Amino acid sequence: MRRNVLVTGGAGYIGSHTCLALIRAGWNPIVLDNFSNSSALSVDRIRELSGENVTLVEGDIRDIDLCTRVLREHKCTSVIHFAGLKAVGESQERALEYYDVNVVGSHSLLNAMSVVGIEQIVFSSSATVYGAPQSLPITEDHPLGPTNPYGQTKLAVENLIRDVAGSSTRLQYGILRYFNPVGAHSSAKIGEDPKGKPNNLMPFIAQVAVGRRDLLTVFGGDYDTRDGTGVRDYIHVSDLAEAHVCALQKLSESESSYVVNLGTGNGYSVLEVISAFSEASGVAIPHEIAERRPGDVATVYADVSYAQKLLGWKAERGLKEMCRDHWEWQKDNPTGYSAERT
């Protein structure tokens, strides 16, 4: 019998891919999303790809009564929590909103879980909680020091979850610290569809390749790296989705909670990603080098050995697959889920 899991933000980029992976693994995702940075059409695509009539509830995680009702009515046994705002630069301009959605929203969700008696949560955190790396690769015990409101809200929610679990409740948690999710489902039916100007490298490159944007600006060409541009750990979104299934299964099998990095353990420079995407798409990517952005660092990549040991999981897809799948999604959906979007 399929167990029901509430997936907040399940219509979003990582959430939609995770819903597909959950269905394949025998879980029944119940999607809760307010579509602030997603589309209900992604759930239609999930239904099409899976053959399952996935339940979709439109609503906000800050609505405690709604969360409580959904958890109770659908007899959910666990939660995967994606819902939240996620752009570093935007968070510096809208800090109050980020704390409201990310921290207050998570507080409301945990309250609803407590009311219903649900004791398992997988939380979508971020490598931004580490701040500037003091050593590489970054392990889970690396000092924490986020340098922007987005990272601060992720760390605040981590601390909230840990404190709730350490109180009189029996809450179990899996905190997953992502590095840089990219790519799309191999069907090209679901993928990343940022509203407005993309905040991350690969979706920006993809929009240049498809003609939606004229030029990519590369911030910093004089770092102490292979080619002078910043190096990051990119992970295919389908690998990331499969990690969530492993994370949920781990909570089902053990009474322990955990924090784990999710990446590939490899770093690619901006110019290497541009080159790989150009090869995958057959399209030249016009770009220019500009000055570094404040707060950016030269190199960040994960130590992923604990994820393999704890979850029995490791990323299988390389940069070539990341670029190929992201391009196929963007090519087939040049304006994302909405034909009217520009």
NUPA-77740 format. One record per residue (C-alpha): residue number from 1; x, y, z. Coordinates in Angstrom, 2 decimals, decimal comma. Last residue first. Layout:
<i = NUM&xx = X&yy = Y&zz = Z>
...
END
This chain:
<i = 342&xx = 8,39&yy = 36,55&zz = -21,66>
<i = 341&xx = 5,62&yy = 34,32&zz = -20,34>
<i = 340&xx = 2,59&yy = 33,84&zz = -22,57>
<i = 339&xx = 3,47&yy = 30,27&zz = -23,61>
<i = 338&xx = 3,65&yy = 29,35&zz = -19,92>
<i = 337&xx = 5,39&yy = 26,21&zz = -18,71>
<i = 336&xx = 8,83&yy = 27,43&zz = -19,72>
<i = 335&xx = 9,16&yy = 30,05&zz = -22,44>
<i = 334&xx = 11,38&yy = 27,95&zz = -24,71>
<i = 333&xx = 9,74&yy = 24,67&zz = -23,65>
<i = 332&xx = 11,09&yy = 22,09&zz = -26,11>
<i = 331&xx = 14,45&yy = 23,84&zz = -26,38>
<i = 330&xx = 14,57&yy = 24,57&zz = -22,64>
<i = 329&xx = 13,86&yy = 20,96&zz = -21,66>
<i = 328&xx = 16,27&yy = 19,54&zz = -24,24>
<i = 327&xx = 18,91&yy = 22,05&zz = -23,12>
<i = 326&xx = 18,63&yy = 21,10&zz = -19,44>
<i = 325&xx = 18,85&yy = 17,43&zz = -20,37>
<i = 324&xx = 21,98&yy = 17,87&zz = -22,47>
<i = 323&xx = 23,68&yy = 20,23&zz = -20,01>
<i = 322&xx = 23,22&yy = 17,94&zz = -16,99>
<i = 321&xx = 24,03&yy = 14,85&zz = -19,04>
<i = 320&xx = 27,39&yy = 16,32&zz = -20,14>
<i = 319&xx = 28,11&yy = 17,60&zz = -16,63>
<i = 318&xx = 27,87&yy = 14,12&zz = -15,14>
<i = 317&xx = 25,00&yy = 11,91&zz = -13,99>
<i = 316&xx = 25,42&yy = 9,21&zz = -11,33>
<i = 315&xx = 25,21&yy = 11,13&zz = -8,06>
<i = 314&xx = 25,68&yy = 8,91&zz = -5,03>
<i = 313&xx = 23,31&yy = 7,15&zz = -2,68>
<i = 312&xx = 23,61&yy = 4,40&zz = -0,07>
<i = 311&xx = 21,95&yy = 6,81&zz = 2,32>
<i = 310&xx = 24,46&yy = 6,97&zz = 5,16>
<i = 309&xx = 27,69&yy = 5,84&zz = 3,50>
<i = 308&xx = 27,02&yy = 7,42&zz = 0,11>
<i = 307&xx = 25,77&yy = 10,64&zz = 1,67>
<i = 306&xx = 28,76&yy = 10,65&zz = 4,03>
<i = 305&xx = 31,24&yy = 10,45&zz = 1,15>
<i = 304&xx = 29,81&yy = 13,53&zz = -0,58>
<i = 303&xx = 32,52&yy = 16,06&zz = 0,30>
<i = 302&xx = 31,14&yy = 19,05&zz = -1,49>
<i = 301&xx = 32,45&yy = 21,73&zz = -3,81>
<i = 300&xx = 33,05&yy = 25,46&zz = -3,62>
<i = 299&xx = 35,76&yy = 27,44&zz = -5,40>
<i = 298&xx = 36,61&yy = 31,09&zz = -6,00>
<i = 297&xx = 34,30&yy = 32,94&zz = -3,63>
<i = 296&xx = 31,48&yy = 35,40&zz = -4,26>
<i = 295&xx = 30,66&yy = 37,87&zz = -1,48>
<i = 294&xx = 30,82&yy = 41,01&zz = -3,57>
<i = 293&xx = 30,43&yy = 40,22&zz = -7,27>
<i = 292&xx = 33,59&yy = 39,91&zz = -9,30>
<i = 291&xx = 34,12&yy = 42,30&zz = -12,19>
<i = 290&xx = 32,80&yy = 41,41&zz = -15,63>
<i = 289&xx = 33,70&yy = 38,83&zz = -18,25>
<i = 288&xx = 31,47&yy = 38,69&zz = -21,31>
<i = 287&xx = 29,35&yy = 35,97&zz = -22,82>
<i = 286&xx = 27,79&yy = 34,85&zz = -26,08>
<i = 285&xx = 26,84&yy = 31,16&zz = -25,85>
<i = 284&xx = 27,39&yy = 29,42&zz = -29,21>
<i = 283&xx = 24,64&yy = 26,92&zz = -29,98>
<i = 282&xx = 25,11&yy = 23,22&zz = -30,77>
<i = 281&xx = 23,04&yy = 22,49&zz = -27,68>
<i = 280&xx = 25,20&yy = 19,91&zz = -25,93>
<i = 279&xx = 28,47&yy = 21,45&zz = -27,13>
<i = 278&xx = 27,38&yy = 24,95&zz = -26,09>
<i = 277&xx = 26,29&yy = 23,60&zz = -22,72>
<i = 276&xx = 29,67&yy = 21,94&zz = -22,17>
<i = 275&xx = 31,55&yy = 25,10&zz = -23,14>
<i = 274&xx = 29,43&yy = 27,33&zz = -20,90>
<i = 273&xx = 29,82&yy = 24,88&zz = -18,01>
<i = 272&xx = 33,59&yy = 24,82&zz = -18,48>
<i = 271&xx = 33,65&yy = 28,62&zz = -18,61>
<i = 270&xx = 31,78&yy = 28,84&zz = -15,31>
<i = 269&xx = 34,18&yy = 26,39&zz = -13,69>
<i = 268&xx = 33,24&yy = 22,84&zz = -12,74>
<i = 267&xx = 33,78&yy = 21,29&zz = -9,31>
<i = 266&xx = 33,41&yy = 17,64&zz = -8,41>
<i = 265&xx = 32,09&yy = 16,12&zz = -5,17>
<i = 264&xx = 28,84&yy = 15,29&zz = -6,93>
<i = 263&xx = 26,48&yy = 17,15&zz = -4,64>
<i = 262&xx = 24,15&yy = 16,44&zz = -1,72>
<i = 261&xx = 25,51&yy = 17,12&zz = 1,76>
<i = 260&xx = 23,96&yy = 15,38&zz = 4,76>
<i = 259&xx = 22,36&yy = 16,20&zz = 8,11>
<i = 258&xx = 20,87&yy = 13,36&zz = 10,15>
<i = 257&xx = 18,10&yy = 12,03&zz = 12,36>
<i = 256&xx = 18,07&yy = 8,54&zz = 13,87>
<i = 255&xx = 15,02&yy = 6,35&zz = 14,50>
<i = 254&xx = 15,89&yy = 4,18&zz = 11,51>
<i = 253&xx = 14,15&yy = 2,44&zz = 8,61>
<i = 252&xx = 11,48&yy = 5,00&zz = 7,77>
<i = 251&xx = 13,91&yy = 7,89&zz = 8,19>
<i = 250&xx = 16,31&yy = 6,18&zz = 5,78>
<i = 249&xx = 13,48&yy = 5,68&zz = 3,26>
<i = 248&xx = 12,80&yy = 9,40&zz = 3,28>
<i = 247&xx = 16,45&yy = 10,19&zz = 2,61>
<i = 246&xx = 16,70&yy = 7,55&zz = -0,13>
<i = 245&xx = 13,65&yy = 9,05&zz = -1,83>
<i = 244&xx = 15,19&yy = 12,49&zz = -1,42>
<i = 243&xx = 18,43&yy = 11,28&zz = -3,00>
<i = 242&xx = 16,49&yy = 10,19&zz = -6,08>
<i = 241&xx = 15,36&yy = 13,78&zz = -6,57>
<i = 240&xx = 18,95&yy = 15,03&zz = -6,34>
<i = 239&xx = 20,09&yy = 12,57&zz = -8,99>
<i = 238&xx = 17,20&yy = 13,79&zz = -11,17>
<i = 237&xx = 18,18&yy = 17,40&zz = -10,50>
<i = 236&xx = 21,69&yy = 16,80&zz = -11,82>
<i = 235&xx = 24,29&yy = 18,14&zz = -9,41>
<i = 234&xx = 26,69&yy = 21,06&zz = -9,92>
<i = 233&xx = 29,64&yy = 21,65&zz = -7,57>
<i = 232&xx = 31,02&yy = 25,12&zz = -8,25>
<i = 231&xx = 34,16&yy = 26,74&zz = -9,65>
<i = 230&xx = 34,42&yy = 30,49&zz = -10,25>
<i = 229&xx = 36,26&yy = 31,78&zz = -13,30>
<i = 228&xx = 40,03&yy = 32,28&zz = -13,68>
<i = 227&xx = 40,58&yy = 29,35&zz = -16,04>
<i = 226&xx = 41,87&yy = 26,62&zz = -13,73>
<i = 225&xx = 41,10&yy = 28,57&zz = -10,55>
<i = 224&xx = 42,72&yy = 31,38&zz = -8,56>
<i = 223&xx = 40,02&yy = 33,84&zz = -9,50>
<i = 222&xx = 40,70&yy = 36,46&zz = -12,19>
<i = 221&xx = 37,70&yy = 36,14&zz = -14,52>
<i = 220&xx = 34,99&yy = 37,39&zz = -12,18>
<i = 219&xx = 31,27&yy = 37,71&zz = -12,78>
<i = 218&xx = 30,44&yy = 36,07&zz = -16,09>
<i = 217&xx = 27,70&yy = 38,05&zz = -17,84>
<i = 216&xx = 25,65&yy = 35,98&zz = -20,27>
<i = 215&xx = 24,35&yy = 37,74&zz = -23,36>
<i = 214&xx = 21,31&yy = 38,20&zz = -25,54>
<i = 213&xx = 18,48&yy = 36,65&zz = -23,54>
<i = 212&xx = 15,41&yy = 34,71&zz = -24,70>
<i = 211&xx = 17,27&yy = 33,28&zz = -27,68>
<i = 210&xx = 17,23&yy = 29,58&zz = -26,81>
<i = 209&xx = 20,95&yy = 29,54&zz = -26,00>
<i = 208&xx = 20,72&yy = 32,73&zz = -23,92>
<i = 207&xx = 17,82&yy = 31,22&zz = -21,95>
<i = 206&xx = 19,83&yy = 28,05&zz = -21,39>
<i = 205&xx = 22,85&yy = 30,01&zz = -20,15>
<i = 204&xx = 20,60&yy = 31,81&zz = -17,65>
<i = 203&xx = 19,08&yy = 28,51&zz = -16,54>
<i = 202&xx = 22,61&yy = 27,16&zz = -16,03>
<i = 201&xx = 24,09&yy = 30,05&zz = -14,05>
<i = 200&xx = 21,57&yy = 30,80&zz = -11,32>
<i = 199&xx = 19,44&yy = 33,86&zz = -10,52>
<i = 198&xx = 17,31&yy = 33,68&zz = -13,64>
<i = 197&xx = 15,56&yy = 36,93&zz = -14,57>
<i = 196&xx = 11,80&yy = 36,74&zz = -14,13>
<i = 195&xx = 10,02&yy = 33,59&zz = -13,04>
<i = 194&xx = 12,38&yy = 30,65&zz = -13,10>
<i = 193&xx = 11,26&yy = 27,61&zz = -15,11>
<i = 192&xx = 13,51&yy = 24,68&zz = -14,24>
<i = 191&xx = 12,44&yy = 21,38&zz = -15,75>
<i = 190&xx = 9,54&yy = 19,09&zz = -16,52>
<i = 189&xx = 8,51&yy = 17,47&zz = -19,82>
<i = 188&xx = 12,03&yy = 17,18&zz = -21,32>
<i = 187&xx = 11,63&yy = 13,38&zz = -20,97>
<i = 186&xx = 15,13&yy = 13,16&zz = -19,45>
<i = 185&xx = 13,96&yy = 15,24&zz = -16,49>
<i = 184&xx = 15,92&yy = 18,48&zz = -16,20>
<i = 183&xx = 19,43&yy = 19,78&zz = -15,58>
<i = 182&xx = 20,79&yy = 21,80&zz = -12,66>
<i = 181&xx = 20,95&yy = 21,65&zz = -8,86>
<i = 180&xx = 23,92&yy = 23,52&zz = -7,30>
<i = 179&xx = 24,99&yy = 22,38&zz = -3,77>
<i = 178&xx = 22,18&yy = 20,97&zz = -1,75>
<i = 177&xx = 22,24&yy = 20,55&zz = 2,03>
<i = 176&xx = 19,72&yy = 17,86&zz = 2,94>
<i = 175&xx = 18,39&yy = 17,87&zz = 6,51>
<i = 174&xx = 16,78&yy = 14,54&zz = 7,40>
<i = 173&xx = 14,54&yy = 14,79&zz = 10,41>
<i = 172&xx = 12,87&yy = 12,68&zz = 13,06>
<i = 171&xx = 10,36&yy = 14,31&zz = 15,42>
<i = 170&xx = 9,59&yy = 12,42&zz = 18,62>
<i = 169&xx = 8,45&yy = 15,51&zz = 20,48>
<i = 168&xx = 9,44&yy = 16,59&zz = 24,00>
<i = 167&xx = 12,21&yy = 18,88&zz = 22,82>
<i = 166&xx = 15,26&yy = 17,90&zz = 20,81>
<i = 165&xx = 13,29&yy = 17,33&zz = 17,61>
<i = 164&xx = 11,76&yy = 20,80&zz = 17,95>
<i = 163&xx = 15,24&yy = 22,27&zz = 18,49>
<i = 162&xx = 16,67&yy = 20,43&zz = 15,48>
<i = 161&xx = 13,83&yy = 21,57&zz = 13,24>
<i = 160&xx = 14,19&yy = 25,18&zz = 14,39>
<i = 159&xx = 17,97&yy = 25,05&zz = 13,94>
<i = 158&xx = 17,60&yy = 23,83&zz = 10,36>
<i = 157&xx = 14,93&yy = 26,48&zz = 9,79>
<i = 156&xx = 17,29&yy = 29,21&zz = 11,04>
<i = 155&xx = 20,08&yy = 27,81&zz = 8,86>
<i = 154&xx = 17,90&yy = 28,08&zz = 5,77>
<i = 153&xx = 16,82&yy = 31,58&zz = 6,79>
<i = 152&xx = 20,44&yy = 32,68&zz = 7,24>
<i = 151&xx = 21,34&yy = 31,29&zz = 3,82>
<i = 150&xx = 18,62&yy = 33,38&zz = 2,19>
<i = 149&xx = 19,53&yy = 36,42&zz = 4,31>
<i = 148&xx = 23,15&yy = 36,45&zz = 3,07>
<i = 147&xx = 26,59&yy = 35,48&zz = 4,38>
<i = 146&xx = 25,85&yy = 32,08&zz = 5,91>
<i = 145&xx = 28,37&yy = 31,00&zz = 8,54>
<i = 144&xx = 28,39&yy = 27,34&zz = 9,53>
<i = 143&xx = 31,68&yy = 25,65&zz = 10,33>
<i = 142&xx = 32,33&yy = 22,46&zz = 8,30>
<i = 141&xx = 30,91&yy = 19,41&zz = 10,09>
<i = 140&xx = 28,95&yy = 18,28&zz = 7,04>
<i = 139&xx = 32,09&yy = 18,26&zz = 4,94>
<i = 138&xx = 33,11&yy = 20,90&zz = 2,40>
<i = 137&xx = 35,89&yy = 19,72&zz = 0,08>
<i = 136&xx = 37,69&yy = 21,93&zz = 0,74>
<i = 135&xx = 38,49&yy = 24,08&zz = 3,77>
<i = 134&xx = 37,38&yy = 27,44&zz = 5,20>
<i = 133&xx = 34,62&yy = 27,72&zz = 2,64>
<i = 132&xx = 32,79&yy = 31,07&zz = 2,53>
<i = 131&xx = 29,27&yy = 30,56&zz = 3,89>
<i = 130&xx = 28,41&yy = 27,08&zz = 5,18>
<i = 129&xx = 24,63&yy = 27,69&zz = 5,28>
<i = 128&xx = 24,81&yy = 28,44&zz = 1,53>
<i = 127&xx = 25,18&yy = 24,68&zz = 1,02>
<i = 126&xx = 21,40&yy = 24,56&zz = 1,07>
<i = 125&xx = 18,42&yy = 23,09&zz = 2,88>
<i = 124&xx = 15,46&yy = 21,11&zz = 1,58>
<i = 123&xx = 14,07&yy = 19,45&zz = 4,69>
<i = 122&xx = 13,00&yy = 15,82&zz = 5,04>
<i = 121&xx = 10,43&yy = 15,49&zz = 7,81>
<i = 120&xx = 9,22&yy = 12,57&zz = 9,94>
<i = 119&xx = 7,08&yy = 12,71&zz = 13,10>
<i = 118&xx = 3,51&yy = 13,35&zz = 12,01>
<i = 117&xx = 1,20&yy = 13,64&zz = 15,03>
<i = 116&xx = -1,59&yy = 15,70&zz = 13,46>
<i = 115&xx = -1,11&yy = 18,68&zz = 15,78>
<i = 114&xx = 2,68&yy = 18,33&zz = 15,68>
<i = 113&xx = 2,72&yy = 18,25&zz = 11,88>
<i = 112&xx = 0,59&yy = 21,41&zz = 11,83>
<i = 111&xx = 3,01&yy = 23,16&zz = 14,16>
<i = 110&xx = 5,95&yy = 22,02&zz = 12,01>
<i = 109&xx = 4,25&yy = 23,52&zz = 8,97>
<i = 108&xx = 3,59&yy = 26,80&zz = 10,76>
<i = 107&xx = 7,22&yy = 27,07&zz = 11,89>
<i = 106&xx = 8,35&yy = 26,30&zz = 8,34>
<i = 105&xx = 6,22&yy = 29,14&zz = 7,02>
<i = 104&xx = 7,55&yy = 31,52&zz = 9,69>
<i = 103&xx = 11,10&yy = 30,63&zz = 8,68>
<i = 102&xx = 10,97&yy = 30,48&zz = 4,88>
<i = 101&xx = 8,02&yy = 32,67&zz = 4,02>
<i = 100&xx = 8,32&yy = 35,34&zz = 6,71>
<i = 99&xx = 12,10&yy = 35,29&zz = 6,90>
<i = 98&xx = 12,34&yy = 35,70&zz = 3,14>
<i = 97&xx = 9,72&yy = 38,46&zz = 3,15>
<i = 96&xx = 11,68&yy = 40,43&zz = 5,74>
<i = 95&xx = 14,92&yy = 40,01&zz = 3,78>
<i = 94&xx = 13,54&yy = 41,35&zz = 0,52>
<i = 93&xx = 16,52&yy = 43,16&zz = -1,07>
<i = 92&xx = 19,23&yy = 40,88&zz = 0,32>
<i = 91&xx = 16,98&yy = 37,88&zz = -0,31>
<i = 90&xx = 16,76&yy = 38,79&zz = -3,99>
<i = 89&xx = 20,49&yy = 38,31&zz = -4,38>
<i = 88&xx = 20,49&yy = 34,87&zz = -2,75>
<i = 87&xx = 17,38&yy = 33,56&zz = -4,51>
<i = 86&xx = 15,45&yy = 30,76&zz = -2,78>
<i = 85&xx = 11,99&yy = 31,58&zz = -1,47>
<i = 84&xx = 10,32&yy = 28,64&zz = 0,22>
<i = 83&xx = 8,43&yy = 25,38&zz = -0,20>
<i = 82&xx = 10,71&yy = 22,34&zz = -0,37>
<i = 81&xx = 9,60&yy = 20,39&zz = 2,72>
<i = 80&xx = 9,28&yy = 16,63&zz = 2,33>
<i = 79&xx = 6,70&yy = 15,50&zz = 4,89>
<i = 78&xx = 5,80&yy = 12,16&zz = 6,48>
<i = 77&xx = 2,92&yy = 9,77&zz = 7,27>
<i = 76&xx = 0,20&yy = 11,65&zz = 5,40>
<i = 75&xx = -3,36&yy = 10,59&zz = 6,13>
<i = 74&xx = -4,72&yy = 12,64&zz = 3,23>
<i = 73&xx = -7,37&yy = 14,36&zz = 5,32>
<i = 72&xx = -5,04&yy = 14,87&zz = 8,29>
<i = 71&xx = -2,02&yy = 16,31&zz = 6,49>
<i = 70&xx = -4,24&yy = 18,47&zz = 4,27>
<i = 69&xx = -6,29&yy = 19,76&zz = 7,22>
<i = 68&xx = -3,25&yy = 20,60&zz = 9,32>
<i = 67&xx = -1,55&yy = 22,40&zz = 6,46>
<i = 66&xx = -4,71&yy = 24,39&zz = 5,77>
<i = 65&xx = -5,18&yy = 25,33&zz = 9,43>
<i = 64&xx = -1,54&yy = 26,37&zz = 9,75>
<i = 63&xx = -1,67&yy = 28,71&zz = 6,74>
<i = 62&xx = 1,99&yy = 29,78&zz = 6,48>
<i = 61&xx = 2,54&yy = 26,78&zz = 4,22>
<i = 60&xx = 0,50&yy = 28,52&zz = 1,53>
<i = 59&xx = -2,18&yy = 26,95&zz = -0,63>
<i = 58&xx = -3,15&yy = 25,16&zz = -3,80>
<i = 57&xx = -3,66&yy = 21,45&zz = -3,17>
<i = 56&xx = -2,57&yy = 18,96&zz = -5,85>
<i = 55&xx = -3,25&yy = 15,22&zz = -5,64>
<i = 54&xx = -1,35&yy = 13,14&zz = -8,22>
<i = 53&xx = -3,59&yy = 11,14&zz = -10,52>
<i = 52&xx = -0,91&yy = 8,61&zz = -11,49>
<i = 51&xx = 0,16&yy = 7,70&zz = -15,02>
<i = 50&xx = 3,67&yy = 8,72&zz = -14,05>
<i = 49&xx = 4,70&yy = 10,89&zz = -17,00>
<i = 48&xx = 1,27&yy = 12,42&zz = -17,63>
<i = 47&xx = 0,55&yy = 12,96&zz = -13,95>
<i = 46&xx = 3,93&yy = 14,61&zz = -13,48>
<i = 45&xx = 3,22&yy = 16,79&zz = -16,53>
<i = 44&xx = -0,09&yy = 17,91&zz = -15,03>
<i = 43&xx = 1,83&yy = 18,66&zz = -11,84>
<i = 42&xx = 4,21&yy = 20,87&zz = -13,82>
<i = 41&xx = 1,18&yy = 22,65&zz = -15,29>
<i = 40&xx = 0,31&yy = 23,89&zz = -11,81>
<i = 39&xx = 3,21&yy = 26,28&zz = -12,23>
<i = 38&xx = 6,07&yy = 27,39&zz = -10,00>
<i = 37&xx = 7,63&yy = 30,44&zz = -8,33>
<i = 36&xx = 4,72&yy = 31,83&zz = -6,30>
<i = 35&xx = 2,68&yy = 28,78&zz = -7,29>
<i = 34&xx = 1,06&yy = 28,41&zz = -3,83>
<i = 33&xx = 2,07&yy = 24,74&zz = -3,53>
<i = 32&xx = 0,97&yy = 21,64&zz = -1,61>
<i = 31&xx = 1,51&yy = 18,36&zz = -3,46>
<i = 30&xx = 0,42&yy = 15,03&zz = -1,97>
<i = 29&xx = 3,02&yy = 12,49&zz = -3,09>
<i = 28&xx = 2,11&yy = 8,76&zz = -3,04>
<i = 27&xx = 5,16&yy = 6,60&zz = -2,42>
<i = 26&xx = 6,05&yy = 3,41&zz = -4,31>
<i = 25&xx = 9,60&yy = 4,17&zz = -5,48>
<i = 24&xx = 8,49&yy = 5,26&zz = -8,95>
<i = 23&xx = 5,97&yy = 7,60&zz = -7,33>
<i = 22&xx = 8,66&yy = 9,12&zz = -5,13>
<i = 21&xx = 10,98&yy = 9,71&zz = -8,11>
<i = 20&xx = 8,20&yy = 11,51&zz = -9,97>
<i = 19&xx = 7,42&yy = 13,65&zz = -6,92>
<i = 18&xx = 11,13&yy = 14,41&zz = -6,55>
<i = 17&xx = 11,29&yy = 15,83&zz = -10,06>
<i = 16&xx = 8,34&yy = 18,10&zz = -9,29>
<i = 15&xx = 9,83&yy = 19,24&zz = -5,98>
<i = 14&xx = 13,22&yy = 20,12&zz = -7,47>
<i = 13&xx = 11,76&yy = 22,61&zz = -9,93>
<i = 12&xx = 8,54&yy = 23,59&zz = -8,22>
<i = 11&xx = 5,13&yy = 21,89&zz = -8,21>
<i = 10&xx = 5,99&yy = 20,00&zz = -5,00>
<i = 9&xx = 6,54&yy = 23,18&zz = -3,03>
<i = 8&xx = 5,44&yy = 21,28&zz = 0,04>
<i = 7&xx = 5,47&yy = 17,54&zz = -0,60>
<i = 6&xx = 3,14&yy = 15,75&zz = 1,83>
<i = 5&xx = 3,87&yy = 12,03&zz = 1,85>
<i = 4&xx = 1,19&yy = 9,35&zz = 1,50>
<i = 3&xx = 2,21&yy = 5,72&zz = 1,88>
<i = 2&xx = 1,38&yy = 3,40&zz = -1,00>
<i = 1&xx = 0,00&yy = 0,00&zz = 0,00>
END
